[in-house]
Amino acid sequence: MGGNHSHKPPVFDENEEVNFDHFQILRAIGKGSFGKVCIVQKRDTKKMYAMKYMNKQKCIERDEVRNVFRELQIMQGLEHPFLVNLWYSFQDEEDMFMVVDLLLGGDLRYHLQQNVHFTEGDVKLYVCELALALEYLQRYHIIHRDIKPDNILLDEHGHVHITDFNIATVVKGAEKASSMAGTKPYMAPEVFQVYVDGGPGYSYPVDWWSLGVTAYELLRGWRPYEIHSATPIDEILNMFKVERVHYSSTWCKGMVALLKKLLTKDPESRLSSLGDIQSAPYLADMNWDAVLEKALTPGFVPNKGRLNCDPTFELEEMILESKPLHKKKKRLAKNRSKDGSKDSCPLNGHLQQCLETVRKEFIVFNREKLWKQQGQGGQLLDTEGRAGSQAQGKLQDGCNNNILAHACSRGCSS
């Protein structure tokens, strides 16, 4: 695009931390609850990634910094074929960046909106792939808490990958989670129960309930219960008591039995482990090694000739964004020269303090460097898909980010 026609990849100092300048921005592809996503290419290796970037000031004002830090803390210790894996994290004055696997197949919500008809065979493979990912998370004491079509991305071959760990939590031993978290239509009965009467708390089975709702929706086009974000909680709990889920008479008995066991209201009786899933008669014929190795061909393969996302993201970034990413370099240089002048407008003291805390506490991560340190040129995974990352030992519940909690409690709101 520029006047530089050299095809030689730039050489970066090996000791230099990966930063924004190491990537070429190609196009915007989406926005999440508190960040935007674009496709980038690493200038030296030419590898393509998705880069999520979150404005620090906005995150502070919305009290979302802890969620970003928790997501980073969790993702740096994970690597699995059916997750969206973190490669790099870094920051500059304006933004926090997470560079992850690029999956161009779109999310399952997008394909539902495009009226894709998912067959029982498609959904059967998705359930198996997602069960392997959930079992892996469980091994590391992680409850995702937001399994839904929007958070399941397809790669170009049609395999599923779980994304978005910003409300995930870590529980140790027999500990239970107790906060109300998730997306209402996909939340298990015991999560609502905690909100109403304190309940006993909840654990990993909530993700398997969400998997059941997601599988049902993919097959049917709508969810088993008519729950929306505005539906009152007492009404939802009443639905669970009195309404029966209707299963299509066209579905095979094995699929119906599997869905019924995933959508069992009592978490103690629900299918909620890989062992449970593998023992379901419907899945008796699955070759689980082949599933893990992605050796089974998905029935639905996303269209390779197009970007499987809403094209308006690109327009928004170019036209509506007040601080577009492609102009960042010039903007930061201008800001730095302003900071040296007497006319610069200082931020309020509390916000400045919060920004400084974020700068100090931000987790910098580089999976490529980690591999080199461990003398590996490839996957950190062992044969069962376990992460070999040393960062795993640092995992702790996001609630423990006390430094942030004290420095950036809600007083940062503007």
N, C-alpha and C positions, 0 to 999 in steps of 0.2 A: 504493500500500500504506500509506503514512503519511498524516498529516493534511494534508499540503500538496497542495492541489488545483490549484495554478497550472500551466497547460500551457505556460508560457513556458520555453524551455530556459535553463538557467543560463548566465551569461556568465563565461568565465574570462579572466584577464589573458593577453594574447597572449605576453607575455614569460615567463609562468610555465611551468615544465616540466610536462608531463603527469604525473599521479600517480594513485594509487589512488582518490582522491576524485572523479576525473573520470569514473568508471565506476559504473554500477549493476550489481550482481551479480544475474543472473537464475536460473541453476541450474548445478549441477555436471554435467559430462558425461563425465568420464573421468580416468584417471590413467596417467601414463607411467612410464618407468624411474626418474625422480627428480623428478616434479612432478605436480601435479593440474591439471585443465583445467575451466574453467567458461565459460558463455555470459555475455557482458557487453554493456551498451549504453552508448555514450559519451553522457554527459548533454547536451552542447551540440549535437552533430550528430545524435543519435538513431541513429547507425550501430551495427550489431551486429558483435561480434567474438568470437573465442575468446581467453580469457586463461589462459596457463599460469603457474602460480606455484610457486616452489621455495623451501623453507625453507633459509635460509643455514646455520644450524647443522648441519642434517642433511647438507647438501651437503659441508660441511667435514669432518664426521665420516666420511663415506663416500668422501672424496677425489674428489668429483665436480665441484668448482668449475671446474676447467680445462675440463671437457666443456661446462659451461654457457657459459663465456666463449667457447669455440671456436664453439659453435653461434651465439651472438650475433654474433660477429665475421664469420662466414660469411654469416648471413642478412641483416645490414644492407646488404650489397653486392649483393643479388640481388632481381630482380623478374621473374616469368615467369607466363604464364597457367596453367601446369601444375605450379606449386609452391604450397605454403602460404606466403604472403608475410608478412614481419614488418612491423608498423605502428609499434609503440611498444615501448620497453623502459625500465623504471624500477625503483627499489628503495625499500624502507623498512627499518626496523630488523630486521624478521623475515624478509622474503621478497625474492626477485628475481622480476620480472614480465616476461613477453613477451606482447604482444598481437598476434594474427595473424588472417589471414582466417578467417571462420567458415564452415565447410563442414558442412552439416547432413545430408549424404547417408550418413554413416557410413563406416567403413573397409571394405576388401574382405574382411578377415578376418571381420568381423561378418556380412557377407552370405553368406560361405561357411558360417559356422556356422548361418545361417538357411536353409541348403540352397537358396540361389538357384542356378538353373541358368544359367550364362553360356554364351551361344552363341559360335560361331566369329566371327560378326560383331561381337559385343560385344568379344571379346578382341583382334580385329584392330585395332579403333579404339583400345583401351587401349594396345596396343603402339606404335601411331603417336604417340599423345599423350605417352607416357612416353619414347619415343625423342627427341622434340623437347626434353623437359625434360633428359634425360641429355646430349644434345649441348650444350645451353646451359651445364650445369654443367661439362662438359669444357672449354668455351671459357674458363672461369674457373679451370681447373686443379683442379677439385673432384671427388674420388671420394666418393660418398655412403656406400658400404660397408654399407648396411642396407636395400636395396630388398627389400620383402616385402609381402604383402597388408595387414599391420597398419599399414604406413607409407604406404599409398596411400588417400587420402580421396576420396570422391565429393562433388561439389557437387549442388545440388538438381536439376540437369538431367542428371546422370549422368556428367559429365566427371571425369577423374582428376587428383589433385594430390599431389605427393610431399611428405611431411612428415618431421620428426625428423632433424635434422642433428647430433645430439650425438656421433656417432662418425665424422662426415665428416672428411676430411683434405684438405689442399691440397698438391699436388706441382707443382714448377716444372720446365719443360723436360723433360729425359729422366729426371728423378728418379723413383724408385719408392718405394712405401710398403712397409714391412716389418713392421709390427706385426700381431698376430693380432686382428682386429676383425670383428664382424658377428654374424649369427645362423646357427648351424651348418648347418641344412638349406638355406640360401640362399647359402652361401659357396662361392666358386669353388675348384677344385682347387689353384690356385697359392697361395692364401692358406694352406691347410693345409701345403703344401709348404715355405713359408717357415718355418713353425713347426718342422717336422721336421728340415730340413737347412740352414736359412738361405736356401736358394733364391736366385733372382735378384731377389726382390721382386715386386711386382705393381702394376698400374695400372688405368686406366679399364675394361678388359675385364671386371673382376670385377662391375661393376654390370650389364653386359649379360648375364652368366651368371645373375645373380639375377633379371633380367627374364624370362629363359627359364624358370627354375624357377617363377616367379610365374604366367606365362602358362599353363604346363602344369597347374599346380594349379587355376587358375580353370576350365580346360576339363574336367579329370578329377575334381576333388574331392580328389585326393591328389597328393603330390609325386613326381618321377621317381625319386628314391632314398629309401630308408627310413632317413633320418638324423634323429636327435633330439638334444636338447641334451646328453644323457648318453652319446651314441655316442662311443667312443674314436677319436682322430684316425687311428691306424694302420688301424683298421677302415674308416673313411671312405675313406681313400686306396686301400685294397684294393677297396672297392666300385667306385670310379671305374675301377680297372684291369680288374676281371673282370665287372662287371654291365653288361648292355645295357639301355638305356632302352626301355620298351615304349610305342609310340604307338598310340592307338586306331584300329582299321580304319575307324571311322565318320568320322574327320577327313579333310578334303580334303588332297590331296597337297601343295598349296602351303603349308598351315599346318604340316604335318609337316616339310617341308623347312626352313621358317623356324625352327621350334623346334630342329631338329637343328643348325642353324648357330649358334643362340644357346647351345646346350648342347654346343658343341665344347670338349673338355678343353684343347686347346692354345690359349692366349690369342692367339697370333699368327694362328691360322686362324679364330678366332671372329668372328662379326659384332659389331663394337664401335664403330660410329659411325653417324651419321644417314645418311651416304652408303651404307654397307653395307646398312642396312635399306631404303633407298629403291630400291636395285638388286635387292632380292629380287623374283623374278617374282610372288609372291603379292600384293605391294603395288604392282605396276606401275600399278594403276588408281586409286591414292589421289591426291586433290587435297590436296597438303600445305599450301597456303595456307588452304584451307577448314578443315583440321585445326587449324592454329594459331589461326584466328579463332573456333574452336568453332562452326563453321557446320554441322558434321555432327552429326546427332542420334544420341546413344547409344541402343542397343537397350534397355538396362536403365535405368530411371529409378527412383530410390529413392522409397519411399512418403512423400509430403509430409505426410500426416496424422499422422505420429508421429515421435518422435525416434529416429534410427537408432543407438541405443547402449544399453548395459546400464543399466536404470533403478536398479540398486542403488547407483550412484555417488552419487546424490542423497541416499539414505538414509544412506550412510556419512558423507557430509559433515555432515549434520545431527545424527546420533546418535553416531558413533564418533570423529569428529575432535576432538582435544583443543583445537585452536586454530582454530575455524571461521572462515572468511573473513568471513561476515556480521557477526561480532562484533569484527572487527579494530580498528575505530576506538576503541571503548570500551577494549579491552584495551591498545592502545598508549598511550592517554591515562593509564591507570592505571599502566602501567610507567614512563612519564615522571615521574609524580608520586612513584613509589617511588624512582626513581633519585636524586631530590633528598633522600630521607630517609636516616638513618643505618642503618636496618634492612635496606637492600637487599642482596641476596646477590650478591657479585661473581662473575663467570664466571672460570674459571681463566685465568691470564695468557696462555697460548699460544693458547687459543681466542679470547680477546679480541683478540689481535694478528691472528689470521686474519680475524676479522670486520671489523677495521679495514682490512686489506688489500683485502678484497672490496669494502668500501664505496668505497674510493678508486679501485680499478681497474675497477669495473663500467662497462659501456658503455651510456650513455643514448642512445636513438635515437628519432627522431620523423619518420616518412616524410612526414607532412602538412606539417611545417615545411620539410623538404627540397624538396618540390614548390614551395612558395611562394618559397623562396630562388631556385629555378631558373626562376621565372616561369612555371610550368606549372600548369594546373588539373587535370591528369589524369595518365595513365600516364607512367612513366619509361621505358617500352619504346620501342624503335624498331621498324621493320617486321619485323625478324627475331627480335624477342623478346629483344634484348640489354638489359642493365641500363644505365641512364644514371647510376646513383648514384655520387656522388663517393666514397662510403665504400668502393667496390670496391678502390681503391688500397691500403686498409689491410689487405687480406687477407694472412694468413700462416698457416703451419701451426700448429695449436693447441699443438704441442710447444714452440713458442717462447715460451709464456707463462711466462717464467722467474721473474718477480716472484712469481707465484702459487706456482710450483713450490718456490721457496726458502721463502717465508713460510708456506705451508700444506702442506708435505710431511706424510707420513702421521702425524706426531706429533700431529695434531689428533684422532685417533681417541679415542673415550671408552672 
